[in-house]
């Protein structure tokens, strides 16, 4: 069923926007040892006579069967229920997690209509403190995810796990391989930072790489991340929004994507990346896109996506609350003198987790007061500063915040 988006429809109930998930034979979700499978604890929103009480949930699963703007992947609209079938057969976590499955979004008459209603629904969930788990669909749905923060007038740090930048150009229509330019050009703009994790150089033109550099957007090659996967953690710790294109995973591990490469993250690596995302206290939305069930082999890709979601939630269950700096006594402060453009770099290390941050000053032209931005980093950055070298991520952020 399709509909034309109209803001007036927002007075309607959730049930007006969703169709129930189609999971098939529920026998696959039974366990002789008990009811510890995820399926048995999820609340499925199927009753149009009552609305869900959002305060009773931590996560909301949303299927979005939209792929009309997909690049070479129109069957991605079949993905949501296939992902659910594998996810709900996994065992529960050790801690309480409250999951609501809203079903599959009724797509609009046009993709723009889908973006519009999806962004409004995400806005409601984020405001209510419920993390959306968006099951696409094509990667351009990340634009709708960004629009939710824009409508909230909330600045947002985005991390995209993707083998390509998907930047497009000012004239190109939005597509799954050309949506980032729409976010960058959005007015007013609420994008604070964008980081690409896992790009492959030979899949991105020199012009695109130069443009990402010119815009002070952070890019991290998959090989660089594989050298020490812990380097991904500070990047993920800075995100309110994460989008994951399954083509970032190598084809042998995730064959269900027509644009996959022979190289990319291994399955166990992408699960660790997802866990890093879940550990981040700031993260408020997560989307996974570009899975084509028609290309999958023996459910290999849908099982991996299910594991990615499992590790994301597992990370969430282990949050310790040290990202928001509520109590300065929970951190050790280090001041490191440097001989370059600034006199010193200031670092903080959490006593709870040994995670690191560095202060980046924001120079205001309207007053003499300086604001400070807490930038996640690693102990390697602190060690570099001790050797009189200002970390590259500090420079990038400083230039971005003070341009």
Beta strands, then each sheet from edge to edge (+ up, - down):
strand 1: 18-19
strand 2: 43-44
strand 3: 59-64
strand 4: 99-105
strand 5: 131-136
strand 6: 156-161
strand 7: 191-199
strand 8: 218-221
strand 9: 241-245
strand 10: 285-289
strand 11: 331-337
strand 12: 344-350
strand 13: 356-363
strand 14: 370-377
sheet 1: 1+ 4- 2-
sheet 2: 1+ 4- 3- 5- 10- 9- 6- 7- 8-
sheet 3: 11+ 12- 13+ 14-
end
